[in-house]
Amino acid sequence: MQQPVTKNKLKAIQMLDAVEHFIAGQRTALQHREDLSQQVNEGVKVHGRSWKPLYELFEPMGLLPIEAGCNGIKHDSSYGISKIAVGRVDFYLPIMKRIAGAISDRRTGGVEFSRSEYKHPEDWNQLRNLFRNMQKASVVVIDDLGERISISPEPKYRNFLDGAWAERGMVYLIDKTIKSFSVDHKLSSSIFWNVKLADKSPWNVTKMELDIVAKVGKRFYVFEVKTGALLPIDKWFDRWQLFKEAGVKYIQCTVKAIDHKLFLPLTLFPIANVEELLRRQLEKDFTTTSSCQR
């Protein structure tokens, strides 16, 4: 006859189940770390030292970089357009959106711009120059009649025209600012963009994508670029908290003219002021570091 399970036996069973669950979790975590370490070793063979900062940052976070642009990679011809447009992001953003909209609206073959839309002659001259550069890069075909320009965009550049150009332009601005600061302070630096990360085997599914990751000296900075709405505050806070625990500065950048101080301790940089604000942030970070070391 089977004996009834007493309270003491039930507690013992529950304790054993908890121990087994804990051991299984630890075994899974250990296997994950070993698998990740092996993937990193393989990645080093492929990418050499160029991806070393990415592995240094993300391996302790349990993440594997699986795709990224980085220093030394030749930019395509559209990068030049991004450099021009990001210099006047508030002016060019609606123009780029308008051209992208022509691709989305299949009823229109293109979009037309008229000199009468712009009060300042220099604005019209700069716009014509941008359109000529866009045609050289095969992003659009233009018909320039002097007082008006007809634009026929290439459909494959829809994402670029809809906002990716601003991300590419930010790579330029951030890279320029960081290199200048690093030279002045005798620091090493590196910058990565479109960084895709996986968090589990078989390591081919993107868990997280980051617009820009930079390393200055021993400090890391992560940038998210937004040409539309900001990240929802809960997601923004989660990202900020995740990177704060890893000792990383997480910065959201926007085209909107918003007082960045309103979001403290979260960090917001309007793109129009990003060079000034980033330089100020770097000066603060490395002045604090130097003071602490003394």
KOLDO-200408 format. One record per residue (C-alpha): z negated, y, x; residue in three letters; chain. Coordinates in Angstrom, 1 decimal. Layout:
N
z/y/x/code/unit
Z/Y/X/ALA/A;
...
//
This chain:
294
z/y/x/code/unit
0.0/0.0/0.0/MET/A;
1.1/3.4/1.4/GLN/A;
-1.7/5.8/2.2/GLN/A;
-1.5/9.3/0.7/PRO/A;
-0.7/12.1/3.0/VAL/A;
-3.9/14.1/3.7/THR/A;
-4.0/17.8/4.2/LYS/A;
-4.7/17.3/7.9/ASN/A;
-1.7/15.0/8.3/LYS/A;
0.5/17.5/6.4/LEU/A;
-0.6/20.3/8.8/LYS/A;
0.1/18.1/11.7/ALA/A;
3.6/17.3/10.4/ILE/A;
4.2/21.0/9.8/GLN/A;
3.1/21.8/13.3/MET/A;
5.3/19.2/14.8/LEU/A;
8.3/20.5/12.8/ASP/A;
7.5/24.0/14.1/ALA/A;
7.4/22.8/17.7/VAL/A;
10.6/20.9/17.3/GLU/A;
12.3/23.9/15.7/HIS/A;
11.0/26.1/18.6/PHE/A;
12.3/23.6/21.2/ILE/A;
15.7/23.4/19.5/ALA/A;
15.9/27.2/19.5/GLY/A;
15.0/27.4/23.2/GLN/A;
17.5/24.7/24.0/ARG/A;
20.3/26.5/22.2/THR/A;
19.4/29.8/23.9/ALA/A;
19.4/28.1/27.3/LEU/A;
22.8/26.5/26.6/GLN/A;
24.1/29.9/25.5/HIS/A;
22.9/31.6/28.7/ARG/A;
24.4/28.8/30.9/GLU/A;
27.7/28.9/29.0/ASP/A;
27.8/32.7/29.2/LEU/A;
27.0/32.6/32.9/SER/A;
29.9/30.1/33.5/GLN/A;
32.2/32.4/31.5/GLN/A;
31.2/35.4/33.6/VAL/A;
31.8/33.4/36.8/ASN/A;
35.3/32.5/35.6/GLU/A;
35.8/36.1/34.6/GLY/A;
34.9/37.4/38.0/VAL/A;
37.6/35.1/39.5/LYS/A;
40.2/36.6/37.1/VAL/A;
39.2/40.3/37.2/HIS/A;
37.5/40.5/40.6/GLY/A;
35.0/43.3/41.2/ARG/A;
36.7/45.6/38.7/SER/A;
34.7/44.2/35.7/TRP/A;
31.5/43.8/37.6/LYS/A;
29.8/46.8/35.8/PRO/A;
30.7/45.2/32.4/LEU/A;
29.2/41.9/33.3/TYR/A;
26.2/43.6/34.7/GLU/A;
25.6/45.4/31.4/LEU/A;
26.5/42.9/28.8/PHE/A;
25.5/39.5/30.2/GLU/A;
21.7/40.2/29.8/PRO/A;
22.5/41.3/26.2/MET/A;
24.1/37.9/25.6/GLY/A;
27.6/39.4/25.3/LEU/A;
30.8/38.5/27.1/LEU/A;
33.5/41.1/27.8/PRO/A;
36.8/39.5/26.8/ILE/A;
39.1/42.5/26.9/GLU/A;
39.1/46.0/28.3/ALA/A;
41.1/48.7/30.0/GLY/A;
39.6/50.0/33.2/CYS/A;
40.1/52.1/36.3/ASN/A;
43.3/51.2/38.1/GLY/A;
45.3/50.2/35.0/ILE/A;
48.4/52.2/34.6/LYS/A;
48.4/54.2/31.3/HIS/A;
51.5/54.0/29.1/ASP/A;
53.6/57.1/28.3/SER/A;
51.7/57.9/25.1/SER/A;
48.6/58.7/27.2/TYR/A;
50.1/62.0/28.2/GLY/A;
50.4/62.9/24.5/ILE/A;
46.7/62.1/24.0/SER/A;
45.8/64.4/27.0/LYS/A;
47.6/67.3/25.4/ILE/A;
46.4/66.8/21.8/ALA/A;
42.7/66.3/22.7/VAL/A;
42.7/69.7/24.3/GLY/A;
43.0/71.3/20.8/ARG/A;
41.7/68.4/18.7/VAL/A;
41.0/70.6/15.6/ASP/A;
44.6/71.9/15.7/PHE/A;
46.4/68.7/16.3/TYR/A;
44.4/66.3/14.2/LEU/A;
45.9/67.3/10.8/PRO/A;
49.3/67.3/12.4/ILE/A;
48.9/63.8/13.7/MET/A;
47.5/62.6/10.3/LYS/A;
50.4/64.2/8.6/ARG/A;
52.9/62.3/10.7/ILE/A;
51.0/59.0/10.3/ALA/A;
51.1/59.6/6.6/GLY/A;
54.9/59.7/6.7/ALA/A;
54.8/56.1/8.0/ILE/A;
52.4/55.0/5.3/SER/A;
54.5/56.7/2.5/ASP/A;
57.7/54.6/2.5/ARG/A;
59.4/57.0/0.1/ARG/A;
59.8/59.5/2.9/THR/A;
61.8/59.1/6.0/GLY/A;
59.8/61.6/8.0/GLY/A;
58.0/64.9/7.8/VAL/A;
59.1/68.5/8.4/GLU/A;
57.2/71.3/10.1/PHE/A;
58.2/75.0/9.8/SER/A;
57.4/77.9/12.0/ARG/A;
56.2/79.9/8.9/SER/A;
53.2/77.5/8.7/GLU/A;
51.7/78.9/11.9/TYR/A;
50.5/82.5/12.3/LYS/A;
50.5/82.6/16.1/HIS/A;
53.8/82.2/17.9/PRO/A;
52.0/80.3/20.7/GLU/A;
50.8/77.6/18.2/ASP/A;
54.4/77.0/17.3/TRP/A;
55.5/76.8/20.9/ASN/A;
52.7/74.4/21.8/GLN/A;
53.6/72.2/18.8/LEU/A;
57.3/72.0/19.8/ARG/A;
56.2/71.1/23.3/ASN/A;
54.0/68.3/22.0/LEU/A;
56.8/67.0/19.8/PHE/A;
59.2/66.9/22.7/ARG/A;
56.7/64.9/24.7/ASN/A;
56.2/62.6/21.8/MET/A;
60.0/62.0/21.7/GLN/A;
60.1/61.3/25.5/LYS/A;
57.4/58.7/24.9/ALA/A;
59.5/57.2/22.0/SER/A;
56.7/57.8/19.5/VAL/A;
58.9/60.0/17.3/VAL/A;
62.5/61.1/17.0/VAL/A;
62.8/64.9/16.4/ILE/A;
65.5/67.2/15.1/ASP/A;
64.5/70.7/16.5/ASP/A;
66.3/73.5/14.7/LEU/A;
64.2/76.3/16.2/GLY/A;
62.5/77.6/13.1/GLU/A;
61.7/74.1/11.8/ARG/A;
61.4/70.6/13.2/ILE/A;
62.1/67.3/11.4/SER/A;
59.9/64.4/12.7/ILE/A;
60.8/60.7/12.2/SER/A;
57.9/58.6/13.6/PRO/A;
58.2/55.1/14.9/GLU/A;
56.2/52.7/12.5/PRO/A;
54.7/50.8/15.4/LYS/A;
52.8/53.9/16.5/TYR/A;
51.0/54.3/13.1/ARG/A;
47.5/53.5/14.5/ASN/A;
48.1/55.7/17.5/PHE/A;
49.1/58.6/15.3/LEU/A;
46.3/57.9/12.8/ASP/A;
43.5/58.4/15.4/GLY/A;
43.9/56.2/18.4/ALA/A;
45.4/59.1/20.3/TRP/A;
41.9/60.9/20.1/ALA/A;
40.2/57.8/21.7/GLU/A;
42.8/57.8/24.5/ARG/A;
42.3/61.5/25.0/GLY/A;
38.6/61.1/25.2/MET/A;
39.1/58.5/28.0/VAL/A;
40.8/61.3/29.9/TYR/A;
38.1/64.0/29.2/LEU/A;
35.2/61.6/29.9/ILE/A;
36.8/60.2/33.0/ASP/A;
37.5/63.7/34.3/LYS/A;
34.0/64.9/33.7/THR/A;
32.3/61.8/35.2/ILE/A;
34.5/61.8/38.3/LYS/A;
33.8/65.5/38.9/SER/A;
30.1/65.0/38.5/PHE/A;
30.1/61.9/40.6/SER/A;
31.9/63.6/43.5/VAL/A;
29.5/66.5/43.3/ASP/A;
26.4/64.2/43.4/HIS/A;
27.9/61.5/45.7/LYS/A;
27.7/58.8/43.1/LEU/A;
29.9/55.8/42.3/SER/A;
31.5/55.7/38.8/SER/A;
33.7/53.5/36.6/SER/A;
35.1/53.8/33.1/ILE/A;
36.3/51.2/30.6/PHE/A;
38.0/51.6/27.2/TRP/A;
38.7/49.4/24.2/ASN/A;
36.0/47.0/25.3/VAL/A;
35.9/43.9/23.2/LYS/A;
32.8/41.6/23.3/LEU/A;
32.1/38.1/22.1/ALA/A;
28.7/36.6/21.5/ASP/A;
29.2/32.9/21.3/LYS/A;
31.4/29.9/22.2/SER/A;
34.4/29.6/22.3/PRO/A;
34.2/33.2/23.3/TRP/A;
37.5/34.3/21.7/ASN/A;
36.2/36.1/18.6/VAL/A;
35.4/39.8/18.9/THR/A;
31.8/40.5/17.8/LYS/A;
31.8/44.1/18.8/MET/A;
34.3/46.6/20.1/GLU/A;
33.4/49.8/22.0/LEU/A;
35.7/52.7/22.5/ASP/A;
34.5/53.8/26.0/ILE/A;
31.9/52.4/28.4/VAL/A;
31.1/54.3/31.6/ALA/A;
28.8/53.7/34.6/LYS/A;
27.6/56.6/36.7/VAL/A;
25.4/55.6/39.6/GLY/A;
23.1/53.0/38.1/LYS/A;
23.3/54.5/34.5/ARG/A;
25.5/53.3/31.7/PHE/A;
26.9/55.4/28.8/TYR/A;
28.7/54.1/25.7/VAL/A;
30.9/56.4/23.6/PHE/A;
32.1/55.9/20.0/GLU/A;
35.0/58.2/19.0/VAL/A;
35.4/59.2/15.3/LYS/A;
38.3/61.3/13.9/THR/A;
37.1/60.7/10.3/GLY/A;
33.7/60.0/8.9/ALA/A;
30.7/59.4/11.2/LEU/A;
29.2/56.0/11.4/LEU/A;
26.8/55.3/8.5/PRO/A;
23.4/56.4/9.7/ILE/A;
21.9/52.9/9.5/ASP/A;
24.7/51.4/11.7/LYS/A;
24.5/54.4/14.0/TRP/A;
20.7/53.9/14.5/PHE/A;
21.1/50.1/15.0/ASP/A;
23.7/50.7/17.8/ARG/A;
21.5/53.5/19.3/TRP/A;
18.5/51.2/19.3/GLN/A;
20.4/48.2/20.7/LEU/A;
21.6/50.2/23.7/PHE/A;
18.4/52.1/24.1/LYS/A;
16.6/48.8/24.7/GLU/A;
19.1/48.0/27.4/ALA/A;
18.6/51.4/29.0/GLY/A;
22.0/52.7/27.9/VAL/A;
22.8/56.1/26.4/LYS/A;
24.8/55.7/23.2/TYR/A;
26.9/58.7/22.2/ILE/A;
28.9/59.2/19.1/GLN/A;
31.8/61.8/19.4/CYS/A;
33.4/63.5/16.4/THR/A;
36.1/66.1/15.7/VAL/A;
33.8/67.8/13.2/LYS/A;
32.1/71.0/14.2/ALA/A;
28.6/69.7/13.6/ILE/A;
25.4/71.0/15.3/ASP/A;
24.6/68.0/17.6/HIS/A;
20.9/68.9/17.7/LYS/A;
20.6/68.0/14.0/LEU/A;
20.8/64.3/14.8/PHE/A;
18.3/64.0/17.6/LEU/A;
17.2/61.6/18.9/PRO/A;
20.6/60.2/18.1/LEU/A;
23.3/61.7/20.3/THR/A;
26.3/63.4/18.8/LEU/A;
29.0/65.2/20.8/PHE/A;
31.7/67.3/19.1/PRO/A;
34.9/66.5/20.9/ILE/A;
35.7/70.2/21.4/ALA/A;
32.6/70.5/23.5/ASN/A;
32.4/67.0/25.0/VAL/A;
33.0/68.0/28.6/GLU/A;
30.3/70.7/28.6/GLU/A;
27.8/68.5/26.7/LEU/A;
28.4/65.4/28.8/LEU/A;
28.1/67.4/32.0/ARG/A;
24.8/68.8/30.7/ARG/A;
23.6/65.2/29.8/GLN/A;
24.5/63.9/33.2/LEU/A;
22.7/66.8/35.0/GLU/A;
19.6/66.1/32.8/LYS/A;
19.7/62.4/33.4/ASP/A;
20.1/62.5/37.2/PHE/A;
17.8/65.5/37.7/THR/A;
15.1/63.5/35.9/THR/A;
15.9/60.4/38.0/THR/A;
15.7/62.4/41.3/SER/A;
12.4/64.0/40.2/SER/A;
10.9/60.6/39.3/CYS/A;
12.0/59.2/42.7/GLN/A;
10.3/62.0/44.5/ARG/A;
//
